[in-house]
């Protein structure tokens, strides 16, 4: 069975693309030059998918941590003869600081290995496989490194040593004594570009230090949270920044595709796109974990990505490409075995054609929270946000696929109705900023109608709680948002009953929360959702159950890996993380729950 545990990986990002590095120093996932580009290394999804590994030759122990206030990774290898530290990062633009982080990232992977004590034999294995492993490129030695050409791309590995090449895989064996250092830089270009030029050792080392300084400067001006679980919250803020595509401020749901929701199952989706819901919630979470200076750019991106959709009477598309692309047609890659044989591997995402009415609420909720940062909004963006509220008012009675993108018949999902209420509630508060005072009377009438419908049809006497859809008796963790959005106070008896029912009937033996337990039209079972567990902690805090909230929060963060990253779900039998990784939703939930508990404690 292929595939290391998902929790064995750490994330690298240049705010344009991402890599995943294993505990043993192997880059097994790398997409260049964008998050959603075809992978250059895809061993994450197939043993033959390509990798770039640097590790001691022989037995070793490894420990790792992010360099303070950065998304650069340090892995410490200890062998019987010595110790070495491997530092990995993706280069940001030269001298990029603060708000400009990632604006000019060159698409270069940087790796530096320093022997800090004794001596060490090191093995380097380099097997580029562009286009998700379809291309086995021609590797050729060039001055200063190793060039790879094949398919539509060219790669250049700047390296200090000669490699032995066999069948598109290059290996090298190095001996390092104390204080000796070797550095590598992997550059990417198009096949028709001029040949890439190798970087010298001083240049690579200098760019690595410059990248560390860039991340530290971003953290210094953005991150001021001082509440409970401060380190986790600030790190989660950096993770969300790492999932941001700097040129447009779009935010990917995760940097991976097809890491399964159940091992061996078919719930394998491509998350390397920007969901209106996820991105809006990310902006909201960054209000806590980082200064959301780029908020106006994010809303402008959405306004132009969705240009004229709402004015033409169409639904707002729920997910876009990070460059604003609309067509995300889904297809399978049958040549890849999938993580632990979980097929199919998919690229693209069919959810782009789904109707999900909740997106208007998340969008306007984030806009209202970030109103102080929206002074730069242009007329087109203001019209877009007002049109989103109008659409929520006009369509809230209609059925949709809901927040969980159920691939079955549309239904009257309670969460979708709730978020239409949120859209109107927030739009009313934003009316002056949106030049929409004349709309307030109509928005208020629609908001009141939605509230009455939820209270009349969303409650189930049989379940003793609010339920997944009108007329249903099934529980759904998304109904915890009734308190989190302010629709009902946390201490309302109906809300407390829903919180208690979720804790009693939607949890596993570890106290982690399922999204729902109803049939969703897909084969197989899924794990517990970390976002939903954080929602439970958040709602408990709002209900005044602070001790229970803290205990729920601690159960959720127990799943976190050694470098502070969370996947989408936890596999119930094994207790290991599953799903695309790292998952923005999970880190959003962590930030907001920590904030709510801190507020409830009066800190």
Secondary structure, DSSP 4 states (H G I P E B T S, - for coil): -----GGGEEEEE-SS-EEEEETTSEEEEEESSSTTSPEEE-TTT-TTS-EEEEEESS--EEEEEEPTTSS-EEEEEE-SSEEEEEEEEEPPPTT--GGGTTTT----EEEEEEEEEEEEEEEEEEE--TTTTT--PEEEEETTEEEEEETTEEEEEE-SS--EEETTEEEEEEEEETT-EEEEEEEEEETTSPPPPPPPHHHHHHHHHHHHHHHHHHHHHH----STTHHHHHHHHHHHHHTEETTTTEE-SBS-B---SSTTSS---B--SEEHHHHHHHHHHHHHHS--TTHHHHHHHHHHHTTTTTTTTPPPPSEE-TTS------EE-TT---GGG----EES-GGGG---TTHHHHHHHHHHHTGGG-TT--HHHHHHHHHHHHHHHHHTTS-B-TTTT-SS--B-BHHHHHHHHHHHHHHHHHTTTTT-GGGHHHHHHHHHHHHHHHHHHSEETTTTEE-SBTT----BGGGGHHHHTTSS-TTSHHHHHHHHHHHHHSB-TTS-B-SB-S--SSSS---EEHHHHHHHHHHHHHTT-HHHHHHHHHHHHTT--TTS--EEEE-TTT--EEEEESBHHHHHHHHHHHHHHHHHTT-
